[in-house]
Amino acid sequence: MFRLVATLETVEEKAAVDNFTEIRSELRTILDKYYSVQFSLSKMDPAYLFKLRDISDNGLCILVKQDSTAFKRLKVGDVVDMEYNPKEFSGPTKILKTQITSKNCYDRFKGYSLVELEVLTGVNSHCEGVSYDL
């Protein structure tokens, strides 16, 4: 008869897997509720609309053409008020403070980059009566 013994290494590996699952489940919640994001970089600029994607190793992202004005003006570290549009047209939109965490070339589509996003949670601010909290 064999006996399975958990070692410290396997316990650490399990904790790492649990943490990864936790992060991905938050991403999944956002992608289950919302289909796209819309934002403007200033009051004079047009609104940009992008489909939310789950193709980055680090989570939530949008695919942006590298020669576009939006790509050139978005900087890593910027915090932008983004309007998250629900999958159902009748659902309410939600404005969430979102940080640009990276901009990376995407080999699958020439001339496009992945712009990785992080929704800043725990923000106590409100915009036009809409909470930033998920």
N, C-alpha and C positions, 0 to 999 in steps of 0.2 A: 504494500500500500504506500502511496506517495502522500506527502504532506506539503502543502503550499505555504511557504514562509515569505512574508512581506519584508523586504529590506528597506533601509532608509532611502536607497536610490529609487525604488519603485514608489514609495510614498511621495517623494519629491516630484517624480514624474507625474503622478496622479494629480498633485496640487497644481502643477503647471497646466495640465489638460483641463482641470476644473476652471482655472482662471481664464484660459483661452475660450472655453465654452461660455463663460459669463460675459465676456466682452462681445463675442459673436452674437449672443442672444439679444443684447441691447441693439446691435446693428440690425438684427432680424426684425425686431419690434418696429424700428423706424421704417424698414423696407416693406414690412407687412402693412403699415398704415399709409405710407406716403409713396408717391410715384415719381415726383419731380420737385425741383427747387426753382424758385424765381427770386432774383435780386437785382438791385440797381446799385452801382458803385458810387453814384452821387445823384443829387436831385435833378441834375441836368441830363443825366445819361438815360438811355432806354433801359427797360427791364430785360434781363437775360434769363432764359428758361432752359434748364438742363434736366435730363432724365437721371434719376439716382441709380447708381450701379453698385454691384457687389462683386467687382472683378479685381480689386486690389487685395494684396496680402494683408494690408493693414485695416481693411474695412471699407466704410462708406466713401464713395467718390463720384465724380462727374467726369465725363469725357469732353475735353475742350480743344478746339482747333488751335494749333500753336500760333498761327498768324492773326488770330482774332484780337480785338481790342480788350475783351474780357480777360483773355489769357495773359496779355502783356501787363494789364493793370493789377491783376490779383497777385499778391505777394505772400510767400510763406510767412505765417504768423498773423496775417490780417484776420480781424474778427468782423464778420459781415452779418447783418440781419437778413436771414434768408427765409422766404415764405415757402413752407413745405405744403405741397398740394397733395391732397388725398387721392387714393386710387379711384374712389367713387366720386363722380362729379358733384354729387349733392352734399358731400361731406365738407366740414369746415377746414379752412386752411389754418396753419399755425406758423407764427413767426418765431424762429429760434436763433439765438446767437450761435454762429457757426465759425469755427476757426479753420483757416487753410493750413493743413499740416505738411503738405508736400506737393510738388509738381514734378511728375516723372513722365518721360517719353513712354509711349505705349506702342510696342512693336507691331501689334496686330493691325492697327490703322495708321498708315503713314501720314505724318503731319499733325497727329493728335497726341495729347498728353492726358494722363490721369491727374486730376486735381483731387487730392485726398482731403476729406472733411472730418471734422470732429465737432459734434454738437456739444456745446458747453452746458453741462447740467448744473443744477444748483444755483442758477442765476435768479435773483429775486426781482429782476426788472420786469416791467410790463411795457408793451407798445400798443397804443390804441386799445387798451383793455384786454389784450391777448397775452397770456402768460407764456414765458419762454420755457417753462418746465414741461417735460414730456408727461 
